[in-house]
Protein backbone atom coordinates (compact mmCIF):
# COMPACT_ATOMS: atom_id res chain seq x y z
CA UNK A 1 0.00 0.00 0.00
CA UNK A 2 1.69 3.12 -1.17
CA UNK A 3 -0.73 5.60 0.37
CA UNK A 4 -2.14 4.40 3.69
CA UNK A 5 -4.59 7.28 3.92
CA UNK A 6 -6.15 6.73 0.53
CA UNK A 7 -9.48 6.54 2.32
CA UNK A 8 -9.15 10.19 3.15
CA UNK A 9 -8.37 11.29 -0.38
CA UNK A 10 -11.11 12.88 -2.44
CA UNK A 11 -12.84 10.34 -4.69
CA UNK A 12 -11.25 11.33 -8.02
CA UNK A 13 -7.86 10.93 -6.43
CA UNK A 14 -8.75 7.40 -5.38
CA UNK A 15 -10.06 6.51 -8.81
CA UNK A 16 -6.94 7.72 -10.57
CA UNK A 17 -4.55 6.42 -8.04
CA UNK A 18 -3.20 3.70 -10.34
CA UNK A 19 -1.77 6.26 -12.66
CA UNK A 20 -0.14 4.19 -15.42
CA UNK A 21 -3.03 2.46 -17.27
CA UNK A 22 -6.02 4.67 -17.78
CA UNK A 23 -8.25 1.66 -17.11
CA UNK A 24 -10.08 1.58 -13.80
CA UNK A 25 -9.13 -1.34 -11.61
CA UNK A 26 -11.02 -2.45 -8.56
CA UNK A 27 -8.60 -2.67 -5.67
CA UNK A 28 -8.75 -3.45 -1.98
CA UNK A 29 -8.30 0.24 -1.35
CA UNK A 30 -11.71 0.88 -2.84
CA UNK A 31 -13.16 -1.71 -0.51
CA UNK A 32 -11.49 -0.03 2.44
CA UNK A 33 -12.85 3.33 1.30
CA UNK A 34 -16.31 1.83 1.00
CA UNK A 35 -16.21 0.23 4.42
CA UNK A 36 -14.84 3.43 5.96
CA UNK A 37 -17.61 5.41 4.36
CA UNK A 38 -20.23 2.96 5.61
CA UNK A 39 -18.86 3.15 9.15
CA UNK A 40 -18.63 6.91 9.02
CA UNK A 41 -22.23 7.48 7.95
CA UNK A 42 -23.47 4.78 10.32
CA UNK A 43 -21.68 6.26 13.31
CA UNK A 44 -22.83 9.75 12.37
CA UNK A 45 -26.40 8.55 11.93
CA UNK A 46 -26.20 6.62 15.17
CA UNK A 47 -25.06 9.70 17.08
CA UNK A 48 -27.83 11.80 15.58
CA UNK A 49 -30.52 9.24 16.39
CA UNK A 50 -33.12 10.15 18.94
CA UNK A 51 -32.85 7.91 22.03
CA UNK A 52 -36.28 6.39 21.37
CA UNK A 53 -35.23 5.07 17.95
CA UNK A 54 -33.36 1.84 17.30
CA UNK A 55 -29.66 2.48 16.54
CA UNK A 56 -28.35 2.10 13.00
CA UNK A 57 -26.31 -0.98 13.87
CA UNK A 58 -29.28 -2.63 15.54
CA UNK A 59 -31.34 -2.03 12.41
CA UNK A 60 -28.62 -3.41 10.13
CA UNK A 61 -28.21 -6.49 12.28
CA UNK A 62 -31.96 -7.05 12.45
CA UNK A 63 -32.36 -7.05 8.67
CA UNK A 64 -29.14 -8.78 7.70
CA UNK A 65 -30.74 -12.23 7.14
CA UNK A 66 -33.40 -10.74 4.87
CA UNK A 67 -30.90 -8.62 2.92
CA UNK A 68 -28.61 -11.61 2.52
CA UNK A 69 -31.47 -13.71 1.16
CA UNK A 70 -32.08 -10.95 -1.39
CA UNK A 71 -28.42 -10.86 -2.22
CA UNK A 72 -28.49 -14.63 -2.72
CA UNK A 73 -31.17 -14.10 -5.37
CA UNK A 74 -28.85 -11.60 -7.12
CA UNK A 75 -26.11 -14.23 -7.14
CA UNK A 76 -28.54 -16.88 -8.39
CA UNK A 77 -29.71 -14.61 -11.21
CA UNK A 78 -26.11 -13.77 -12.14
CA UNK A 79 -24.99 -17.42 -12.16
CA UNK A 80 -27.95 -18.54 -14.20
CA UNK A 81 -27.81 -15.73 -16.78
CA UNK A 82 -24.07 -16.29 -17.09
CA UNK A 83 -24.56 -20.00 -17.71
CA UNK A 84 -27.34 -19.56 -20.24
CA UNK A 85 -25.58 -16.61 -21.88
CA UNK A 86 -22.27 -18.46 -22.10
CA UNK A 87 -23.76 -21.54 -23.74
CA UNK A 88 -25.74 -19.50 -26.26
CA UNK A 89 -22.83 -17.09 -26.76
CA UNK A 90 -20.39 -19.91 -27.47
CA UNK A 91 -22.58 -21.11 -30.34
CA UNK A 92 -23.13 -17.56 -31.54
CA UNK A 93 -19.38 -16.89 -31.42
CA UNK A 94 -18.62 -20.01 -33.44
CA UNK A 95 -21.20 -18.87 -35.99
CA UNK A 96 -19.53 -15.42 -36.06
CA UNK A 97 -16.18 -16.87 -37.10
CA UNK A 98 -17.65 -19.28 -39.62
CA UNK A 99 -16.39 -18.74 -43.17
CA UNK A 100 -19.95 -19.45 -44.27
CA UNK A 101 -21.75 -16.13 -44.73
CA UNK A 102 -25.15 -17.75 -44.25
CA UNK A 103 -24.08 -18.43 -40.66
CA UNK A 104 -21.84 -15.49 -39.91
CA UNK A 105 -24.03 -12.67 -41.28
CA UNK A 106 -27.11 -13.34 -39.09
CA UNK A 107 -24.83 -14.09 -36.14
CA UNK A 108 -23.21 -10.70 -36.63
CA UNK A 109 -26.63 -9.02 -36.67
CA UNK A 110 -27.78 -10.77 -33.49
CA UNK A 111 -24.50 -9.99 -31.72
CA UNK A 112 -24.55 -6.31 -32.63
CA UNK A 113 -28.21 -5.96 -31.65
CA UNK A 114 -27.87 -7.43 -28.18
CA UNK A 115 -24.48 -5.92 -27.49
CA UNK A 116 -25.71 -2.43 -28.18
CA UNK A 117 -29.13 -2.65 -26.54
CA UNK A 118 -29.38 -1.22 -23.02
CA UNK A 119 -29.63 -4.07 -20.55
CA UNK A 120 -32.53 -2.48 -18.71
CA UNK A 121 -34.57 -2.21 -21.90
CA UNK A 122 -33.97 -5.89 -22.65
CA UNK A 123 -35.04 -6.66 -19.12
CA UNK A 124 -38.28 -4.72 -19.53
CA UNK A 125 -38.96 -6.51 -22.79
CA UNK A 126 -38.58 -9.93 -21.23
CA UNK A 127 -40.64 -9.11 -18.16
CA UNK A 128 -43.55 -7.74 -20.15
CA UNK A 129 -43.38 -9.88 -23.29
CA UNK A 130 -42.91 -13.31 -21.76
CA UNK A 131 -46.15 -14.74 -20.39
CA UNK A 132 -46.29 -16.03 -16.84
CA UNK A 133 -47.28 -19.47 -18.10
CA UNK A 134 -45.31 -20.68 -21.05
CA UNK A 135 -46.42 -23.63 -23.12
CA UNK A 136 -43.71 -25.52 -24.97
CA UNK A 137 -45.23 -28.63 -26.53
CA UNK A 138 -47.09 -30.54 -23.82
CA UNK A 139 -45.15 -28.83 -21.02
CA UNK A 140 -46.31 -25.77 -19.20
CA UNK A 141 -43.71 -23.64 -17.49
CA UNK A 142 -44.33 -21.08 -14.86
CA UNK A 143 -41.97 -18.18 -15.23
CA UNK A 144 -41.74 -15.93 -12.19
CA UNK A 145 -40.21 -12.51 -12.70
CA UNK A 146 -36.75 -13.52 -11.59
CA UNK A 147 -36.65 -16.26 -14.26
CA UNK A 148 -37.64 -13.69 -16.87
CA UNK A 149 -34.86 -11.46 -15.53
CA UNK A 150 -32.43 -14.35 -16.04
CA UNK A 151 -33.51 -14.60 -19.68
CA UNK A 152 -33.38 -10.83 -20.13
CA UNK A 153 -29.85 -10.59 -18.77
CA UNK A 154 -28.68 -13.74 -20.58
CA UNK A 155 -29.25 -12.03 -23.93
CA UNK A 156 -26.62 -9.28 -23.62
CA UNK A 157 -24.31 -11.79 -21.92
CA UNK A 158 -24.74 -14.06 -24.93
CA UNK A 159 -23.77 -11.28 -27.34
CA UNK A 160 -20.75 -10.30 -25.24
CA UNK A 161 -19.59 -13.90 -24.90
CA UNK A 162 -19.90 -14.27 -28.69
CA UNK A 163 -17.59 -11.28 -29.09
CA UNK A 164 -15.16 -12.74 -26.54
CA UNK A 165 -15.07 -16.02 -28.51
CA UNK A 166 -14.53 -14.17 -31.77
CA UNK A 167 -11.81 -11.97 -30.29
CA UNK A 168 -10.09 -14.95 -28.67
CA UNK A 169 -10.03 -16.90 -31.93
CA UNK A 170 -8.80 -13.90 -33.89
CA UNK A 171 -6.02 -13.28 -31.41
CA UNK A 172 -4.37 -16.55 -32.44
CA UNK A 173 -1.68 -15.86 -35.05
CA UNK A 174 -2.51 -16.75 -38.63
CA UNK A 175 0.54 -19.02 -38.71
CA UNK A 176 -1.32 -21.53 -36.53
CA UNK A 177 -4.02 -21.81 -39.19
CA UNK A 178 -1.47 -22.05 -42.00
CA UNK A 179 0.66 -24.66 -40.25
CA UNK A 180 -2.28 -26.88 -39.38
CA UNK A 181 -3.80 -26.47 -42.82
CA UNK A 182 -0.54 -27.48 -44.47
CA UNK A 183 -0.55 -30.62 -42.31
CA UNK A 184 -3.92 -31.57 -43.73
CA UNK A 185 -6.20 -30.74 -40.78
CA UNK A 186 -9.79 -30.00 -41.74
CA UNK A 187 -11.23 -26.70 -40.62
CA UNK A 188 -13.17 -28.39 -37.85
CA UNK A 189 -10.02 -30.12 -36.58
CA UNK A 190 -8.04 -26.89 -36.82
CA UNK A 191 -10.63 -25.09 -34.72
CA UNK A 192 -11.07 -27.73 -32.01
CA UNK A 193 -7.55 -29.14 -31.82
CA UNK A 194 -5.35 -26.14 -32.51
CA UNK A 195 -7.12 -22.79 -32.27
CA UNK A 196 -9.74 -23.09 -29.51
CA UNK A 197 -7.47 -24.73 -26.91
CA UNK A 198 -5.15 -21.73 -27.26
CA UNK A 199 -7.91 -19.15 -27.55
CA UNK A 200 -9.79 -20.46 -24.50
CA UNK A 201 -7.22 -19.26 -21.99
CA UNK A 202 -7.32 -15.81 -23.54
CA UNK A 203 -11.09 -15.77 -23.27
CA UNK A 204 -11.20 -16.52 -19.54
CA UNK A 205 -10.17 -13.07 -18.18
CA UNK A 206 -12.67 -11.07 -20.28
CA UNK A 207 -15.30 -13.68 -19.51
CA UNK A 208 -14.76 -13.25 -15.77
CA UNK A 209 -14.80 -9.52 -16.23
CA UNK A 210 -18.16 -9.84 -17.94
CA UNK A 211 -19.44 -11.89 -15.00
CA UNK A 212 -18.43 -9.15 -12.57
CA UNK A 213 -20.30 -6.57 -14.65
CA UNK A 214 -23.31 -8.86 -14.93
CA UNK A 215 -23.42 -9.36 -11.16
CA UNK A 216 -23.63 -5.63 -10.51
CA UNK A 217 -26.25 -5.36 -13.25
CA UNK A 218 -28.54 -7.87 -11.55
CA UNK A 219 -29.68 -4.94 -9.37
CA UNK A 220 -31.50 -3.71 -12.48
CA UNK A 221 -33.97 -6.50 -11.74
CA UNK A 222 -35.24 -4.47 -8.78
CA UNK A 223 -36.65 -1.93 -11.24
CA UNK A 224 -38.83 -4.57 -12.84
CA UNK A 225 -40.08 -5.84 -9.49
CA UNK A 226 -37.85 -8.77 -8.66
CA UNK A 227 -37.30 -9.11 -4.90
CA UNK A 228 -33.55 -8.73 -5.12
CA UNK A 229 -31.37 -7.10 -2.49
CA UNK A 230 -32.07 -3.55 -3.68
CA UNK A 231 -35.84 -4.08 -3.62
CA UNK A 232 -35.55 -5.56 -0.13
CA UNK A 233 -33.35 -2.67 1.01
CA UNK A 234 -36.12 -0.27 -0.03
CA UNK A 235 -38.68 -2.39 1.84
CA UNK A 236 -36.49 -2.43 4.93
CA UNK A 237 -36.29 1.35 4.78
CA UNK A 238 -40.04 1.77 4.67
CA UNK A 239 -40.52 -0.87 7.38
CA UNK A 240 -38.28 1.26 9.58
CA UNK A 241 -40.51 4.24 8.99
CA UNK A 242 -38.46 5.72 6.10
CA UNK A 243 -35.97 7.27 8.46
CA UNK A 244 -33.61 9.39 6.33
CA UNK A 245 -30.65 8.59 8.59
CA UNK A 246 -30.94 4.90 7.54
CA UNK A 247 -30.74 5.59 3.80
CA UNK A 248 -26.97 5.75 3.46
CA UNK A 249 -26.13 2.95 5.93
CA UNK A 250 -28.52 0.44 4.35
CA UNK A 251 -27.52 1.08 0.75
CA UNK A 252 -23.88 1.26 1.84
CA UNK A 253 -24.34 -2.16 3.38
CA UNK A 254 -25.61 -3.50 0.05
CA UNK A 255 -22.62 -1.93 -1.72
CA UNK A 256 -20.23 -3.69 0.64
CA UNK A 257 -21.93 -7.04 -0.03
CA UNK A 258 -21.34 -6.63 -3.75
CA UNK A 259 -17.77 -5.56 -3.20
CA UNK A 260 -16.97 -8.57 -1.03
CA UNK A 261 -18.41 -10.90 -3.68
CA UNK A 262 -16.89 -9.25 -6.76
CA UNK A 263 -13.49 -8.23 -5.47
CA UNK A 264 -12.01 -11.76 -5.47
CA UNK A 265 -13.26 -12.21 -9.04
CA UNK A 266 -11.64 -8.97 -10.17
CA UNK A 267 -8.45 -9.96 -8.38
CA UNK A 268 -8.35 -13.40 -10.01
CA UNK A 269 -9.08 -11.86 -13.42
CA UNK A 270 -6.14 -9.55 -13.08
CA UNK A 271 -3.90 -12.43 -12.02
CA UNK A 272 -4.92 -14.48 -15.04
CA UNK A 273 -4.48 -11.52 -17.39
CA UNK A 274 -0.89 -11.03 -16.29
CA UNK A 275 -0.20 -14.75 -16.38
CA UNK A 276 -1.43 -15.21 -19.94
CA UNK A 277 0.23 -12.00 -21.06
CA UNK A 278 3.65 -13.32 -20.19
CA UNK A 279 3.09 -16.75 -21.68
CA UNK A 280 2.54 -15.51 -25.22
CA UNK B 1 17.46 -36.01 -64.85
CA UNK B 2 14.94 -37.96 -62.80
CA UNK B 3 11.21 -37.64 -63.39
CA UNK B 4 9.74 -34.22 -62.53
CA UNK B 5 7.96 -34.14 -59.18
CA UNK B 6 6.83 -30.53 -59.23
CA UNK B 7 5.91 -28.69 -62.39
CA UNK B 8 4.86 -25.04 -62.25
CA UNK B 9 3.65 -23.53 -65.50
CA UNK B 10 2.91 -19.88 -66.12
CA UNK B 11 1.62 -19.22 -62.58
CA UNK B 12 -0.17 -15.92 -61.98
CA UNK B 13 -1.26 -14.66 -58.57
CA UNK B 14 -2.96 -11.41 -57.63
CA UNK B 15 -3.67 -9.89 -54.23
CA UNK B 16 -6.54 -7.59 -55.11
CA UNK B 17 -5.36 -5.45 -58.01
CA UNK B 18 -1.68 -6.15 -57.38
CA UNK B 19 -0.17 -8.97 -59.37
CA UNK B 20 2.57 -10.50 -57.20
CA UNK B 21 3.41 -13.45 -59.44
CA UNK B 22 3.46 -12.77 -63.15
CA UNK B 23 3.88 -16.01 -65.02
CA UNK B 24 6.37 -18.21 -63.21
CA UNK B 25 7.39 -21.60 -64.53
CA UNK B 26 9.77 -24.07 -62.97
CA UNK B 27 10.33 -27.80 -62.79
CA UNK B 28 11.79 -29.67 -59.84
CA UNK B 29 12.86 -33.26 -60.33
CA UNK B 30 12.56 -35.97 -57.71
CA UNK B 31 15.45 -35.68 -55.26
CA UNK B 32 16.38 -32.23 -56.45
CA UNK B 33 16.94 -29.22 -54.21
CA UNK B 34 15.75 -25.92 -55.67
CA UNK B 35 16.62 -22.65 -53.96
CA UNK B 36 14.62 -19.53 -54.67
CA UNK B 37 16.36 -16.27 -53.84
CA UNK B 38 15.51 -12.68 -54.49
CA UNK B 39 14.68 -9.38 -52.84
CA UNK B 40 11.83 -9.06 -50.31
CA UNK B 41 8.43 -8.71 -51.86
CA UNK B 42 9.38 -10.54 -55.04
CA UNK B 43 6.70 -13.18 -54.45
CA UNK B 44 8.93 -16.03 -53.26
CA UNK B 45 6.86 -16.97 -50.22
CA UNK B 46 3.61 -16.60 -52.14
CA UNK B 47 4.98 -18.89 -54.83
CA UNK B 48 5.60 -21.80 -52.49
CA UNK B 49 2.28 -21.19 -50.73
CA UNK B 50 0.61 -21.71 -54.08
CA UNK B 51 2.30 -25.12 -54.35
CA UNK B 52 0.48 -26.58 -51.34
CA UNK B 53 -2.74 -24.64 -51.95
CA UNK B 54 -2.42 -22.41 -48.90
CA UNK B 55 -2.99 -19.54 -51.30
CA UNK B 56 -5.33 -19.79 -54.29
CA UNK B 57 -4.07 -18.49 -57.62
CA UNK B 58 -5.81 -17.17 -60.69
CA UNK B 59 -4.04 -18.69 -63.66
CA UNK B 60 -1.47 -21.27 -64.56
CA UNK B 61 -0.81 -24.79 -63.44
CA UNK B 62 0.95 -26.40 -60.50
CA UNK B 63 1.33 -30.15 -60.58
CA UNK B 64 2.71 -32.17 -57.67
CA UNK B 65 3.19 -35.82 -58.59
CA UNK B 66 0.59 -35.29 -61.27
CA UNK B 67 -1.96 -33.71 -58.91
CA UNK B 68 -3.21 -30.44 -60.42
CA UNK B 69 -3.42 -27.83 -57.64
CA UNK B 70 -5.38 -25.34 -59.75
CA UNK B 71 -8.45 -27.54 -59.83
CA UNK B 72 -11.68 -26.58 -58.05
CA UNK B 73 -12.22 -30.25 -57.22
CA UNK B 74 -8.74 -30.61 -55.74
CA UNK B 75 -8.52 -33.08 -52.86
CA UNK B 76 -6.44 -30.88 -50.58
CA UNK B 77 -5.77 -33.65 -48.11
CA UNK B 78 -4.33 -35.81 -50.90
CA UNK B 79 -2.06 -32.93 -51.95
CA UNK B 80 -0.92 -32.20 -48.40
CA UNK B 81 0.03 -35.79 -47.75
CA UNK B 82 2.66 -35.28 -50.43
CA UNK B 83 3.81 -31.77 -49.54
CA UNK B 84 5.32 -30.72 -46.21
CA UNK B 85 5.94 -27.11 -45.30
CA UNK B 86 8.16 -25.37 -42.76
CA UNK B 87 7.59 -21.72 -41.91
CA UNK B 88 9.74 -18.77 -40.96
CA UNK B 89 7.97 -18.42 -37.59
CA UNK B 90 8.03 -22.21 -36.85
CA UNK B 91 4.31 -22.10 -36.02
CA UNK B 92 4.53 -24.96 -33.58
CA UNK B 93 1.37 -25.60 -31.57
CA UNK B 94 2.32 -23.99 -28.26
CA UNK B 95 -0.19 -25.97 -26.18
CA UNK B 96 1.36 -29.31 -27.17
CA UNK B 97 4.76 -30.83 -26.41
CA UNK B 98 7.36 -31.39 -29.11
CA UNK B 99 6.37 -35.04 -29.34
CA UNK B 100 2.66 -34.23 -29.56
CA UNK B 101 3.37 -31.62 -32.23
CA UNK B 102 4.99 -34.32 -34.34
CA UNK B 103 2.27 -36.89 -33.64
CA UNK B 104 -0.86 -34.80 -34.11
CA UNK B 105 -1.19 -34.83 -37.88
CA UNK B 106 -0.49 -38.55 -38.48
CA UNK B 107 -2.86 -39.54 -35.68
CA UNK B 108 -5.68 -37.13 -36.39
CA UNK B 109 -5.43 -36.49 -40.11
CA UNK B 110 -4.23 -39.90 -41.30
CA UNK B 111 -5.97 -41.76 -38.43
CA UNK B 112 -2.92 -43.92 -37.94
CA UNK B 113 -2.20 -46.11 -34.95
CA UNK B 114 -1.03 -44.01 -32.04
CA UNK B 115 1.67 -46.37 -30.74
CA UNK B 116 3.17 -46.74 -34.18
CA UNK B 117 3.17 -42.98 -34.76
CA UNK B 118 4.69 -42.39 -31.34
CA UNK B 119 7.64 -44.65 -32.15
CA UNK B 120 8.15 -42.80 -35.42
CA UNK B 121 7.90 -39.44 -33.69
CA UNK B 122 10.64 -40.39 -31.22
CA UNK B 123 12.80 -41.48 -34.15
CA UNK B 124 12.13 -38.25 -36.05
CA UNK B 125 13.02 -36.09 -33.07
CA UNK B 126 16.18 -38.11 -32.70
CA UNK B 127 16.93 -37.54 -36.35
CA UNK B 128 16.73 -33.77 -35.88
CA UNK B 129 18.94 -34.23 -32.79
CA UNK B 130 16.35 -33.38 -30.16
CA UNK B 131 16.47 -36.47 -27.95
CA UNK B 132 15.47 -35.54 -24.45
CA UNK B 133 13.30 -32.64 -25.64
CA UNK B 134 10.29 -34.81 -26.54
CA UNK B 135 8.23 -33.57 -23.64
CA UNK B 136 9.27 -29.93 -23.76
CA UNK B 137 6.73 -27.34 -24.81
CA UNK B 138 7.66 -25.05 -27.71
CA UNK B 139 8.00 -22.12 -25.31
CA UNK B 140 10.79 -23.97 -23.53
CA UNK B 141 12.83 -24.51 -26.70
CA UNK B 142 15.19 -22.18 -28.54
CA UNK B 143 14.29 -20.92 -32.00
CA UNK B 144 16.58 -23.40 -33.68
CA UNK B 145 15.16 -26.27 -31.65
CA UNK B 146 11.60 -25.20 -32.42
CA UNK B 147 12.38 -25.05 -36.11
CA UNK B 148 13.79 -28.57 -36.01
CA UNK B 149 10.62 -29.79 -34.27
CA UNK B 150 8.69 -28.10 -37.08
CA UNK B 151 10.76 -30.00 -39.65
CA UNK B 152 10.15 -33.27 -37.80
CA UNK B 153 6.43 -32.45 -37.65
CA UNK B 154 6.31 -32.08 -41.44
CA UNK B 155 8.35 -35.23 -42.00
CA UNK B 156 5.91 -37.22 -39.86
CA UNK B 157 3.44 -37.00 -42.74
CA UNK B 158 6.03 -38.71 -44.97
CA UNK B 159 5.91 -36.09 -47.69
CA UNK B 160 7.53 -36.40 -51.11
CA UNK B 161 8.24 -32.69 -51.34
CA UNK B 162 9.33 -30.29 -48.61
CA UNK B 163 8.81 -26.55 -48.84
CA UNK B 164 10.95 -24.28 -46.67
CA UNK B 165 9.87 -20.67 -46.36
CA UNK B 166 12.84 -18.63 -45.11
CA UNK B 167 13.16 -21.05 -42.22
CA UNK B 168 16.30 -19.47 -40.81
CA UNK B 169 15.28 -15.83 -41.19
CA UNK B 170 13.84 -15.52 -37.67
CA UNK B 171 16.68 -17.37 -35.96
CA UNK B 172 19.65 -16.16 -33.97
CA UNK B 173 22.80 -16.42 -36.08
CA UNK B 174 24.28 -19.11 -33.83
CA UNK B 175 21.28 -21.41 -34.24
CA UNK B 176 20.98 -21.05 -38.01
CA UNK B 177 23.67 -23.68 -38.49
CA UNK B 178 21.85 -26.45 -36.61
CA UNK B 179 18.75 -26.02 -38.78
CA UNK B 180 20.77 -25.94 -41.98
CA UNK B 181 22.53 -29.18 -40.99
CA UNK B 182 19.13 -30.83 -40.66
CA UNK B 183 18.00 -29.60 -44.07
CA UNK B 184 21.26 -30.68 -45.69
CA UNK B 185 20.83 -34.12 -44.13
CA UNK B 186 17.37 -34.33 -45.68
CA UNK B 187 18.70 -33.28 -49.07
CA UNK B 188 21.41 -35.91 -48.89
CA UNK B 189 18.80 -38.55 -48.17
CA UNK B 190 17.16 -37.61 -51.44
CA UNK B 191 14.22 -35.52 -50.22
CA UNK B 192 12.94 -33.16 -52.88
CA UNK B 193 13.15 -29.65 -51.44
CA UNK B 194 12.14 -26.17 -52.49
CA UNK B 195 13.75 -23.54 -50.30
CA UNK B 196 13.09 -19.86 -50.18
CA UNK B 197 16.20 -18.56 -48.53
CA UNK B 198 18.53 -15.69 -47.87
CA UNK B 199 21.38 -18.03 -46.96
CA UNK B 200 23.49 -17.68 -50.10
CA UNK B 201 26.27 -19.88 -48.82
CA UNK B 202 23.83 -22.64 -48.06
CA UNK B 203 22.14 -22.31 -51.45
CA UNK B 204 25.52 -22.56 -53.12
CA UNK B 205 26.28 -25.70 -51.16
CA UNK B 206 23.12 -27.80 -51.30
CA UNK B 207 21.08 -26.53 -54.26
CA UNK B 208 20.92 -28.32 -57.57
CA UNK B 209 19.32 -25.28 -59.13
CA UNK B 210 19.12 -21.68 -57.97
CA UNK B 211 16.24 -19.43 -59.09
CA UNK B 212 16.44 -15.67 -58.84
CA UNK B 213 13.07 -13.92 -58.66
CA UNK B 214 12.29 -10.23 -58.76
CA UNK B 215 8.90 -8.52 -58.94
CA UNK B 216 6.98 -11.69 -59.57
CA UNK B 217 9.08 -13.22 -62.35
CA UNK B 218 12.03 -15.59 -62.48
CA UNK B 219 14.88 -13.54 -63.87
CA UNK B 220 17.25 -16.46 -64.31
CA UNK B 221 18.07 -19.88 -62.99
CA UNK B 222 21.14 -22.05 -63.15
CA UNK B 223 23.07 -24.62 -61.12
CA UNK B 224 24.69 -22.81 -58.19
CA UNK B 225 28.29 -22.88 -59.45
CA UNK B 226 27.29 -21.16 -62.64
CA UNK B 227 24.65 -18.95 -61.02
CA UNK B 228 26.97 -17.42 -58.44
CA UNK B 229 30.07 -17.26 -60.66
CA UNK B 230 28.53 -15.96 -63.86
CA UNK B 231 25.14 -14.36 -63.39
CA UNK B 232 23.90 -13.08 -66.71
CA UNK B 233 21.17 -10.60 -65.83
CA UNK B 234 21.98 -7.13 -64.52
CA UNK B 235 19.41 -7.40 -61.72
CA UNK B 236 20.91 -10.67 -60.53
CA UNK B 237 24.36 -9.15 -60.54
CA UNK B 238 23.25 -6.14 -58.58
CA UNK B 239 21.36 -8.32 -56.03
CA UNK B 240 24.31 -10.66 -55.58
CA UNK B 241 26.74 -7.80 -55.16
CA UNK B 242 24.59 -6.60 -52.26
CA UNK B 243 24.16 -9.91 -50.46
CA UNK B 244 27.43 -11.74 -51.04
Interface residues (C-beta under 8 A of the other chain):
Chain A: X173 X175 X176 X178 X179 X180 X181 X182 X183 X184 X185 X186 X189 X193 X194 X197 X198 X279 X280
Chain B: X52 X54 X76 X77 X80 X81 X83 X84 X85 X87 X89 X91 X92 X93 X94 X95 X104 X105 X108 X109 X110 X139 X150 X153 X154 X157
